Amino acid sequence: MSYEFRGPAPVSPMLSKYFSLKDLTVTSLPGDNTPTPEALANLKKLAQVLDILKEKVGPFNVISAYRSPANQAALKSGAQGGASASQAASKSFHSLGLAADLVPSTMTANQYFTVIAGDPSLKNMLGEIAVKTNGPYLNPASTLHVSVATPNKTGVLMYVDAAGKYIRMAQDEVSQFLGKYKKPIIVTAGISVFLAAAFAIFMFIRSRKKA
């Protein structure tokens, strides 16, 4: 009788504080999705950028990051059907390991977009920031596309139109987007109590001075 030793499943190496190689290469497309050495180096840069977004803007799920050239071609040909094919470029930052598609966890994709668009330090560490709305740019979006900044592309704000084409936003469109989707500042109960107490102290001191 022979025995086969089954050890623990191999652990995917971490590329950054929060993201592993598996996180950034997961795919439902057929074929091998192992990154090239160049793409792997880029994925490490992407992971570090995603760390910053997670800590400074909020959590999200990565639904697609690296796509091998073969997988990108399969997506473009309609292997997943629906809008995925129309939104897949023939050449993509995904195939270079420089882009990811995200679904925010605590706010809408449009609100997440506006936080990035309103903060130059966040916007300028990215190349493309696009809301995938499947319609006019002010429509609600479920997915956000981001890429790492490159010498030729930094802080480009975009949306995906009904035909799946990536369109660069004009300044007035950016302003409208920010005006509509900027998340309001919510004062928590704890802060409210603190402010109320501070106001009460201020009024007490003021009344004592008058007396």
C-alpha positions as CSV (number, residue, x, y, z in Angstrom):
1,M,0.0,0.0,0.0
2,S,1.4,3.4,-0.9
3,Y,0.5,6.7,0.7
4,E,0.5,10.1,-1.0
5,F,1.4,13.0,1.2
6,R,-0.8,15.9,0.7
7,G,0.6,19.0,2.3
8,P,-0.9,22.5,2.6
9,A,-1.7,24.3,-0.6
10,P,1.1,26.6,-1.8
11,V,0.8,30.2,-0.5
12,S,0.6,32.9,-3.2
13,P,3.5,35.3,-2.6
14,M,2.6,38.8,-1.4
15,L,3.3,41.6,-3.8
16,S,2.5,44.3,-1.3
17,K,1.0,44.8,2.2
18,Y,-2.5,43.8,1.1
19,F,-2.3,42.1,-2.3
20,S,-0.9,38.7,-3.4
21,L,0.1,37.5,-6.8
22,K,-3.1,35.4,-6.9
23,D,-5.2,38.5,-6.1
24,L,-3.8,40.2,-9.2
25,T,-3.8,37.3,-11.6
26,V,-7.2,35.7,-10.9
27,T,-9.2,35.2,-14.1
28,S,-12.2,33.3,-15.3
29,L,-10.9,33.3,-18.9
30,P,-9.4,30.1,-20.4
31,G,-5.7,29.7,-20.8
32,D,-2.5,30.4,-18.8
33,N,-2.4,33.7,-17.0
34,T,1.1,33.5,-15.6
35,P,2.8,37.0,-15.9
36,T,6.0,37.5,-17.7
37,P,9.0,38.8,-15.6
38,E,8.3,42.3,-16.9
39,A,4.6,42.1,-16.1
40,L,5.4,40.7,-12.6
41,A,7.6,43.7,-11.9
42,N,4.8,46.0,-13.0
43,L,2.3,44.1,-10.8
44,K,4.4,44.9,-7.8
45,K,4.1,48.6,-8.6
46,L,0.4,48.2,-9.2
47,A,0.0,46.4,-5.8
48,Q,1.7,49.3,-4.0
49,V,-0.6,51.8,-5.7
50,L,-3.6,49.7,-4.7
51,D,-2.4,49.6,-1.1
52,I,-2.5,53.4,-1.1
53,L,-6.0,53.5,-2.5
54,K,-7.2,51.0,0.0
55,E,-5.8,53.0,3.0
56,K,-6.6,56.5,1.8
57,V,-9.9,56.0,-0.1
58,G,-11.4,52.8,1.1
59,P,-11.6,49.0,0.6
60,F,-12.4,47.3,-2.7
61,N,-12.4,43.9,-4.5
62,V,-10.1,43.4,-7.4
63,I,-12.1,41.7,-10.1
64,S,-9.4,41.7,-12.8
65,A,-5.8,42.9,-12.9
66,Y,-3.2,41.1,-15.0
67,R,-4.5,39.5,-18.3
68,S,-2.0,37.7,-20.5
69,P,-2.1,38.8,-24.2
70,A,-4.0,35.5,-25.0
71,N,-6.6,36.2,-22.2
72,Q,-6.9,39.8,-23.4
73,A,-7.6,38.6,-26.9
74,A,-10.1,36.1,-25.6
75,L,-11.9,38.9,-23.7
76,K,-11.9,41.1,-26.7
77,S,-13.4,38.3,-28.9
78,G,-16.3,38.0,-26.5
79,A,-15.3,34.9,-24.4
80,Q,-17.2,36.4,-21.4
81,G,-20.0,37.9,-23.5
82,G,-22.0,41.0,-22.7
83,A,-20.3,44.3,-22.2
84,S,-16.9,42.8,-21.4
85,A,-16.0,42.4,-25.0
86,S,-16.9,46.0,-26.0
87,Q,-14.9,47.3,-23.0
88,A,-11.8,45.3,-23.7
89,A,-9.1,47.1,-25.7
90,S,-6.9,45.2,-28.2
91,K,-3.9,46.5,-26.3
92,S,-4.3,47.1,-22.6
93,F,-2.4,48.2,-19.5
94,H,-3.9,44.9,-18.0
95,S,-1.6,42.9,-20.3
96,L,1.4,44.9,-19.0
97,G,0.5,44.3,-15.4
98,L,-0.2,48.0,-14.8
99,A,-4.0,48.1,-14.5
100,A,-6.8,46.7,-12.3
101,D,-10.6,46.8,-12.3
102,L,-12.1,47.4,-8.9
103,V,-15.5,47.2,-7.1
104,P,-15.5,49.5,-4.1
105,S,-16.9,48.0,-0.9
106,T,-18.0,51.0,1.2
107,M,-19.1,53.5,-1.5
108,T,-20.2,53.5,-5.1
109,A,-17.7,53.5,-7.9
110,N,-18.7,57.0,-8.8
111,Q,-18.0,58.2,-5.3
112,Y,-14.7,56.4,-5.2
113,F,-13.9,58.1,-8.5
114,T,-14.7,61.5,-7.2
115,V,-12.4,61.1,-4.1
116,I,-9.5,60.2,-6.4
117,A,-10.4,63.0,-8.9
118,G,-10.5,65.6,-6.1
119,D,-7.1,64.7,-4.6
120,P,-4.2,65.6,-6.9
121,S,-1.8,63.3,-4.9
122,L,-4.0,60.3,-5.6
123,K,-4.9,61.2,-9.2
124,N,-1.4,61.8,-10.2
125,M,-0.1,58.5,-9.0
126,L,-2.5,56.9,-11.5
127,G,-2.5,56.9,-15.3
128,E,-6.1,56.2,-16.2
129,I,-9.0,56.5,-13.8
130,A,-12.3,55.4,-15.5
131,V,-15.8,54.7,-14.4
132,K,-17.4,51.8,-16.3
133,T,-21.0,53.1,-16.6
134,N,-22.2,51.3,-19.7
135,G,-23.9,54.6,-20.5
136,P,-23.7,58.4,-20.2
137,Y,-20.8,59.5,-17.9
138,L,-23.2,60.5,-15.0
139,N,-24.9,57.1,-14.9
140,P,-24.2,55.0,-11.8
141,A,-21.2,52.7,-12.2
142,S,-20.3,49.4,-10.5
143,T,-16.7,49.1,-11.7
144,L,-13.7,51.4,-11.6
145,H,-10.6,51.0,-13.9
146,V,-7.3,52.3,-12.7
147,S,-3.8,52.1,-14.0
148,V,-0.3,53.0,-12.8
149,A,1.0,56.4,-13.9
150,T,3.5,56.3,-16.8
151,P,5.6,59.1,-18.3
152,N,3.0,59.4,-21.1
153,K,-0.2,59.1,-19.1
154,T,-0.9,60.6,-15.7
155,G,-4.2,61.5,-14.0
156,V,-6.4,60.9,-17.0
157,L,-10.1,60.9,-15.9
158,M,-12.3,58.8,-18.2
159,Y,-15.7,57.1,-18.5
160,V,-16.9,54.2,-20.6
161,D,-19.8,55.1,-23.0
162,A,-22.7,53.0,-24.1
163,A,-20.6,51.5,-26.9
164,G,-17.8,50.5,-24.5
165,K,-15.4,53.2,-25.7
166,Y,-13.1,54.9,-23.2
167,I,-13.7,58.7,-23.3
168,R,-11.6,61.3,-21.7
169,M,-13.6,63.7,-19.6
170,A,-13.7,67.4,-20.3
171,Q,-13.2,69.7,-17.4
172,D,-16.9,70.6,-17.2
173,E,-17.7,66.9,-17.1
174,V,-15.3,66.4,-14.3
175,S,-16.9,69.3,-12.4
176,Q,-20.4,67.9,-12.9
177,F,-19.2,64.5,-11.7
178,L,-17.7,65.9,-8.6
179,G,-20.7,68.0,-7.9
180,K,-23.1,65.1,-8.2
181,Y,-21.2,62.3,-6.6
182,K,-18.9,63.9,-4.0
183,K,-19.6,62.0,-0.7
184,P,-20.9,64.4,2.0
185,I,-19.0,64.7,5.2
186,I,-20.8,62.7,7.9
187,V,-20.4,63.9,11.5
188,T,-20.4,60.9,13.7
189,A,-22.2,60.8,17.1
190,G,-18.9,60.9,18.9
191,I,-17.8,64.1,17.1
192,S,-21.2,65.6,17.6
193,V,-20.9,65.2,21.4
194,F,-17.4,66.6,21.3
195,L,-18.5,69.7,19.4
196,A,-21.5,70.2,21.6
197,A,-19.3,70.0,24.7
198,A,-16.8,72.4,23.2
199,F,-19.6,74.9,22.4
200,A,-21.0,74.6,25.9
201,I,-17.6,75.4,27.4
202,F,-17.2,78.3,25.1
203,M,-20.6,79.8,26.0
204,F,-19.8,79.2,29.8
205,I,-16.5,81.1,29.5
206,R,-18.1,83.9,27.5
207,S,-20.9,84.3,30.1
208,R,-18.3,84.4,33.0
209,K,-16.4,87.2,31.2
210,K,-19.6,89.2,30.8
211,A,-20.4,88.8,34.5
